[in-house]
């Protein structure tokens, strides 16, 4: 949905809130990043005066859903490798305690960093009334 007029201050505020909910990932509430973006999306989706906020909320929600799916797939693979590290014949392909911990920790930090950087980028772009197109995000919500 394209808007012809520049977004209002309220429209931008809701757009910033939609992107900023991705930082709720670091709370103790499971799926807070997805639920926060969903709540903002549901709030603004029917409001004809907030097309920029609606598009931003949909983009943020799609990214947080995609990121959550990718992160849980990574966790399943990491647990699988960790569990089978001392069994034969998987011992040759699985991680050992030292390098495995470094590799898994590095991947975890990289995934979390990508979420933080893209979330903050979305907030900054929304504050400047620019649309944010998250890379590699599945368009589940339109």
BELGI-V84836 format. One record per residue. RES is the residue in three letters. SS is DSSP state (alpha for helix, beta for strand, coil for the rest). PSI is psi in radians with two decimals (* if undefined). NEAR is the number of other ideal C-beta (glycine too) atoms within 8 Angstrom. Layout:
BEGIN
{{RES & SS & PSI & NEAR} {RES & SS & PSI & NEAR}}
END
This chain:
BEGIN
{{UNK & coil & 2.12 & 5} {UNK & coil & 2.45 & 4} {UNK & coil & 2.43 & 9} {UNK & coil & -0.61 & 3} {UNK & coil & 2.73 & 4} {UNK & coil & 2.60 & 5} {UNK & coil & 2.54 & 12} {UNK & coil & 2.99 & 8} {UNK & alpha & -0.71 & 5} {UNK & alpha & -0.69 & 8} {UNK & alpha & -0.79 & 13} {UNK & alpha & -0.67 & 14} {UNK & alpha & -0.79 & 9} {UNK & alpha & -0.62 & 15} {UNK & alpha & -0.76 & 15} {UNK & alpha & -0.76 & 11} {UNK & alpha & -0.68 & 9} {UNK & alpha & -0.79 & 18} {UNK & alpha & -0.70 & 15} {UNK & alpha & -0.40 & 9} {UNK & alpha & -0.31 & 16} {UNK & alpha & -0.45 & 17} {UNK & alpha & -0.19 & 9} {UNK & alpha & -0.15 & 11} {UNK & alpha & -0.54 & 10} {UNK & alpha & 0.26 & 4} {UNK & coil & 3.06 & 6} {UNK & coil & 0.13 & 2} {UNK & coil & 2.05 & 7} {UNK & coil & 2.42 & 3} {UNK & coil & 0.42 & 7} {UNK & alpha & -0.57 & 11} {UNK & alpha & -0.71 & 15} {UNK & alpha & -0.78 & 11} {UNK & alpha & -0.67 & 11} {UNK & alpha & -0.81 & 11} {UNK & alpha & -0.63 & 15} {UNK & alpha & -0.73 & 9} {UNK & alpha & -0.78 & 9} {UNK & alpha & -0.74 & 16} {UNK & alpha & -0.81 & 15} {UNK & alpha & -0.55 & 7} {UNK & alpha & -0.71 & 9} {UNK & alpha & -0.14 & 13} {UNK & coil & -0.54 & 9} {UNK & coil & -0.01 & 4} {UNK & coil & 1.94 & 9} {UNK & coil & -0.31 & 5} {UNK & coil & -0.06 & 6} {UNK & coil & 0.98 & 13} {UNK & alpha & -0.59 & 12} {UNK & alpha & -0.75 & 14} {UNK & alpha & -0.67 & 18} {UNK & alpha & -0.79 & 13} {UNK & alpha & -0.69 & 12} {UNK & alpha & -0.71 & 16} {UNK & alpha & -0.69 & 17} {UNK & alpha & -0.75 & 12} {UNK & alpha & -0.78 & 15} {UNK & alpha & -0.73 & 19} {UNK & alpha & -0.78 & 16} {UNK & alpha & -0.75 & 14} {UNK & alpha & -0.78 & 13} {UNK & alpha & -0.64 & 14} {UNK & alpha & -0.83 & 12} {UNK & alpha & -0.82 & 13} {UNK & alpha & -0.72 & 14} {UNK & alpha & -0.74 & 11} {UNK & alpha & -0.81 & 8} {UNK & alpha & -0.75 & 9} {UNK & alpha & -0.72 & 9} {UNK & alpha & -0.59 & 8} {UNK & alpha & -0.73 & 8} {UNK & alpha & -0.77 & 11} {UNK & alpha & -0.70 & 8} {UNK & alpha & -0.79 & 8} {UNK & alpha & -0.73 & 8} {UNK & alpha & -0.76 & 11} {UNK & alpha & -0.69 & 8} {UNK & alpha & -0.86 & 8} {UNK & alpha & -0.71 & 12} {UNK & alpha & -0.72 & 11} {UNK & alpha & -0.70 & 6} {UNK & coil & 0.26 & 9} {UNK & coil & -0.48 & 13} {UNK & coil & 0.26 & 4} {UNK & coil & 2.65 & 8} {UNK & coil & 2.53 & 4} {UNK & coil & 0.14 & 5} {UNK & alpha & -0.15 & 9} {UNK & alpha & -0.57 & 9} {UNK & alpha & -0.52 & 5} {UNK & coil & -0.26 & 4} {UNK & coil & 2.97 & 12} {UNK & coil & 2.51 & 11} {UNK & coil & 2.99 & 7} {UNK & alpha & -0.83 & 6} {UNK & alpha & -1.20 & 6} {UNK & alpha & -0.61 & 7} {UNK & alpha & -0.74 & 13} {UNK & alpha & -0.70 & 9} {UNK & alpha & -0.78 & 8} {UNK & alpha & -0.87 & 9} {UNK & alpha & -0.70 & 12} {UNK & alpha & -0.72 & 8} {UNK & alpha & -0.73 & 8} {UNK & alpha & -0.72 & 10} {UNK & alpha & -0.81 & 10} {UNK & alpha & -0.70 & 8} {UNK & alpha & -0.79 & 8} {UNK & alpha & -0.76 & 12} {UNK & alpha & -0.67 & 9} {UNK & alpha & -0.69 & 8} {UNK & alpha & -0.76 & 9} {UNK & alpha & -0.80 & 12} {UNK & alpha & -0.84 & 9} {UNK & alpha & -0.81 & 8} {UNK & alpha & -0.60 & 12} {UNK & alpha & -0.80 & 13} {UNK & alpha & -0.67 & 8} {UNK & alpha & -0.72 & 9} {UNK & alpha & -0.71 & 16} {UNK & alpha & -0.79 & 11} {UNK & alpha & -0.77 & 8} {UNK & alpha & -0.69 & 11} {UNK & alpha & -0.66 & 16} {UNK & alpha & -0.44 & 8} {UNK & coil & 0.20 & 6} {UNK & coil & 0.63 & 8} {UNK & coil & 2.42 & 6} {UNK & coil & 2.53 & 8} {UNK & coil & 2.15 & 12} {UNK & coil & 1.86 & 5} {UNK & coil & 2.34 & 12} {UNK & coil & 2.50 & 5} {UNK & coil & 0.41 & 4} {UNK & coil & 2.29 & 10} {UNK & coil & 2.38 & 6} {UNK & coil & 1.46 & 6} {UNK & coil & -0.80 & 7} {UNK & coil & 2.28 & 8} {UNK & coil & * & 3}}
END
